[in-house]
Amino acid sequence: MFQNLFKNMGNVTKNLLIINVLFFLATVVMEARGVDLVRTLGLYYPTSQYFAPYQIATHFFMHGGFSHILFNMFGLVIMGSHLERYWGDKKFLIFYFVTALGAAFLHTAVQGFEIYQATGEFFSIVNVNLETLDVVAPSLNQTQFESVWSTYRTPTVGASGAIYGLILAFGYLFPNTEFLLYFAIPVKAKWLAVGLAVYALYSGYQNETGDSVAHFAHLGGMLFGFILIKYWQKNSSQFY
């Protein structure tokens, strides 16, 4: 079964799967040796002392645990294989990277808005040492301090933004295709996409304490995916 599934994958889907798995295995191996690749390759807010430009290109190959990568790679194989056959490898690769980067953009923009709410500026604290944040920004109350501190010290990782983009694309292009949710409940692709979008919007707005999921990154992947699909449809005569 798995041999046939792997054999029937498109080259881009297969290579993306391999790269993500290799990054995850490297994370596990290096962690055992005392090296935290998540901290190195995950994406930090642009003015965090931990930010590096290369993280923009590496963070969506990193994952926070086995269940995280399992869900994302399952979505990549199921959705990606069909979309790659429908679009072709080049167009599919463009879509994947646009949604991954679009997810990072919206997530970072929301982080910037939260910092603006707390400090009055989007980039008010440049390369601050997090241990002295209370000295640099003494006007912050406890809630604001914890929010800004968390933003500056917590990396964003995962391909979820791109995967949510694939889910949006699949639901838009093949709306009545049915999936078995939790391997038991039949649901059409269009309702799966809508349901996940509504949940991400609600959860992102609630912003509950302890919720480490980047919900607006998920929405960003869907949003940029939708924009790209509409652009392609409008310019269907162009070659990609």
C-alpha positions as CSV (number, residue, x, y, z in Angstrom):
1,M,0.0,0.0,0.0
2,F,2.6,2.5,1.1
3,Q,4.9,1.4,-1.7
4,N,2.2,2.2,-4.3
5,L,1.4,5.5,-2.6
6,F,5.0,6.6,-2.8
7,K,5.3,5.3,-6.3
8,N,2.3,7.3,-7.5
9,M,3.4,10.6,-6.0
10,G,4.6,13.4,-8.2
11,N,8.2,14.4,-8.1
12,V,7.7,17.7,-6.3
13,T,5.4,16.1,-3.7
14,K,7.8,13.3,-3.1
15,N,10.8,15.6,-2.8
16,L,9.0,17.9,-0.4
17,L,8.1,14.9,1.7
18,I,11.7,13.7,1.8
19,I,13.1,17.1,2.6
20,N,10.6,17.6,5.5
21,V,11.4,14.1,6.9
22,L,15.1,14.7,6.7
23,F,14.8,18.0,8.5
24,F,12.7,16.3,11.2
25,L,15.2,13.5,11.6
26,A,18.1,16.0,11.8
27,T,16.2,17.9,14.5
28,V,15.8,14.7,16.6
29,V,19.4,13.6,16.1
30,M,20.9,17.0,16.8
31,E,18.6,17.5,19.8
32,A,20.1,14.4,21.3
33,R,23.5,16.0,20.9
34,G,22.5,19.2,22.6
35,V,21.8,21.2,19.4
36,D,18.4,22.9,19.1
37,L,17.7,23.2,15.3
38,V,14.2,24.5,16.0
39,R,15.8,27.6,17.6
40,T,18.3,27.9,14.7
41,L,16.0,27.3,11.7
42,G,12.6,28.3,13.1
43,L,11.3,31.8,12.2
44,Y,11.5,34.6,14.8
45,Y,10.0,38.0,14.7
46,P,12.3,40.3,12.5
47,T,13.6,42.4,15.4
48,S,14.1,39.5,17.8
49,Q,17.8,38.9,18.7
50,Y,17.3,35.3,17.4
51,F,16.1,36.3,13.9
52,A,18.2,35.4,10.9
53,P,17.1,36.0,7.2
54,Y,17.6,32.4,6.2
55,Q,14.9,31.4,8.7
56,I,12.3,32.7,6.1
57,A,13.3,29.8,3.9
58,T,13.9,27.1,6.5
59,H,11.1,27.4,9.0
60,F,8.5,25.6,6.9
61,F,10.6,22.5,6.7
62,M,10.9,22.3,10.5
63,H,8.3,20.7,12.8
64,G,7.6,20.8,16.5
65,G,7.0,17.1,17.0
66,F,6.0,13.8,15.5
67,S,2.2,14.5,15.4
68,H,2.9,17.9,13.8
69,I,4.9,16.5,10.9
70,L,2.6,13.5,10.6
71,F,-0.5,15.7,10.0
72,N,1.3,18.0,7.6
73,M,2.9,15.2,5.6
74,F,-0.4,13.3,5.4
75,G,-2.0,16.4,4.0
76,L,0.9,17.0,1.6
77,V,0.7,13.4,0.2
78,I,-3.1,13.3,-0.1
79,M,-3.8,16.8,-1.4
80,G,-0.4,17.5,-3.0
81,S,-0.4,14.4,-5.2
82,H,-3.7,15.3,-6.8
83,L,-2.9,19.0,-7.2
84,E,0.5,18.3,-8.7
85,R,-1.1,16.1,-11.3
86,Y,-3.8,18.8,-12.0
87,W,-1.4,21.7,-12.2
88,G,1.9,20.2,-13.2
89,D,5.1,20.1,-11.1
90,K,6.3,23.7,-11.7
91,K,2.9,25.3,-11.0
92,F,2.4,23.2,-7.9
93,L,5.8,24.1,-6.5
94,I,5.1,27.8,-7.0
95,F,1.8,27.4,-5.2
96,Y,3.5,25.5,-2.3
97,F,6.1,28.2,-1.7
98,V,3.7,31.1,-2.2
99,T,1.4,29.7,0.5
100,A,4.2,28.9,2.8
101,L,5.7,32.4,2.6
102,G,2.2,34.0,2.6
103,A,1.5,32.2,5.9
104,A,4.7,33.5,7.4
105,F,3.9,37.0,6.2
106,L,0.4,37.1,7.7
107,H,1.6,35.5,11.0
108,T,4.4,38.1,11.3
109,A,2.0,40.9,10.5
110,V,-0.3,39.8,13.3
111,Q,2.7,39.6,15.6
112,G,3.6,43.1,14.6
113,F,0.1,44.3,15.3
114,E,0.2,42.8,18.8
115,I,3.6,44.5,19.5
116,Y,2.1,47.7,18.2
117,Q,-0.8,47.4,20.6
118,A,1.6,46.9,23.5
119,T,4.3,49.4,22.6
120,G,2.8,51.8,20.1
121,E,5.3,50.9,17.4
122,F,5.7,47.8,15.1
123,F,9.5,47.6,15.5
124,S,10.1,49.5,18.7
125,I,12.5,47.0,20.3
126,V,15.5,46.2,18.0
127,N,17.8,43.3,18.9
128,V,16.8,43.5,22.6
129,N,18.2,41.1,25.1
130,L,15.0,39.4,26.3
131,E,16.3,39.2,29.8
132,T,16.4,43.0,29.9
133,L,13.1,43.7,28.1
134,D,11.6,45.1,31.3
135,V,14.5,47.7,31.3
136,V,14.2,48.6,27.6
137,A,10.4,48.9,27.7
138,P,9.5,49.7,31.4
139,S,6.0,51.0,30.4
140,L,4.6,47.5,29.6
141,N,2.2,46.0,32.1
142,Q,2.5,42.3,32.9
143,T,0.2,41.1,30.2
144,Q,1.9,43.2,27.5
145,F,5.3,42.2,28.7
146,E,4.5,38.5,28.5
147,S,3.0,38.9,25.1
148,V,6.0,40.8,23.6
149,W,8.4,38.5,25.4
150,S,6.7,35.4,24.0
151,T,6.7,36.9,20.5
152,Y,10.4,37.6,20.6
153,R,11.5,34.3,22.1
154,T,9.2,31.8,20.3
155,P,10.1,30.5,16.9
156,T,7.4,29.6,14.3
157,V,7.9,26.2,12.6
158,G,6.0,23.9,10.3
159,A,4.5,23.5,6.8
160,S,1.0,24.0,8.1
161,G,0.5,27.2,6.2
162,A,1.3,25.5,2.9
163,I,-0.8,22.5,3.8
164,Y,-3.8,24.7,4.6
165,G,-3.2,26.4,1.2
166,L,-3.4,22.9,-0.4
167,I,-6.6,22.2,1.5
168,L,-8.1,25.4,0.3
169,A,-7.0,24.7,-3.3
170,F,-8.4,21.2,-3.2
171,G,-11.7,22.4,-1.7
172,Y,-12.0,25.0,-4.4
173,L,-11.0,22.9,-7.4
174,F,-12.6,19.6,-6.3
175,P,-15.4,20.8,-3.9
176,N,-17.5,17.6,-3.8
177,T,-14.7,15.1,-3.3
178,E,-15.3,13.3,0.0
179,F,-12.8,12.6,2.8
180,L,-13.3,10.4,5.8
181,L,-12.6,12.8,8.8
182,Y,-11.0,10.8,11.5
183,F,-11.3,7.8,9.1
184,A,-15.0,7.6,10.0
185,I,-17.0,10.8,9.2
186,P,-17.5,11.6,5.4
187,V,-17.0,15.3,4.7
188,K,-16.8,17.1,1.3
189,A,-13.6,18.9,0.5
190,K,-15.3,22.3,0.3
191,W,-16.7,22.0,3.8
192,L,-13.4,20.7,5.2
193,A,-11.7,23.8,3.9
194,V,-14.4,26.2,5.2
195,G,-14.5,24.5,8.6
196,L,-10.8,24.7,9.0
197,A,-10.8,28.3,7.9
198,V,-13.5,29.3,10.4
199,Y,-11.8,27.4,13.2
200,A,-8.4,29.1,12.5
201,L,-10.1,32.5,12.4
202,Y,-12.0,31.9,15.6
203,S,-9.0,30.4,17.5
204,G,-6.7,33.2,16.2
205,Y,-9.1,35.8,17.4
206,Q,-9.5,34.2,20.8
207,N,-5.7,34.0,21.3
208,E,-6.1,31.8,24.3
209,T,-3.2,31.6,26.8
210,G,-1.1,28.5,26.2
211,D,-2.2,28.0,22.6
212,S,1.0,27.6,20.6
213,V,-0.7,27.1,17.2
214,A,0.0,29.8,14.7
215,H,-3.7,30.1,13.5
216,F,-3.1,33.2,11.4
217,A,-0.3,31.4,9.6
218,H,-2.9,28.8,8.6
219,L,-5.2,31.6,7.4
220,G,-2.3,33.2,5.6
221,G,-1.7,30.0,3.6
222,M,-5.4,29.8,2.6
223,L,-5.6,33.5,1.8
224,F,-2.5,33.6,-0.4
225,G,-3.5,30.3,-2.0
226,F,-6.9,31.7,-2.9
227,I,-5.4,34.9,-4.4
228,L,-2.9,32.9,-6.5
229,I,-5.7,30.6,-7.8
230,K,-7.8,33.5,-8.8
231,Y,-4.8,35.2,-10.5
232,W,-4.0,32.0,-12.4
233,Q,-7.7,31.7,-13.5
234,K,-7.6,35.4,-14.7
235,N,-4.4,34.9,-16.6
236,S,-5.0,31.3,-17.8
237,S,-3.2,31.9,-21.1
238,Q,0.1,32.4,-19.4
239,F,2.6,29.5,-19.1
240,Y,4.0,28.5,-15.7
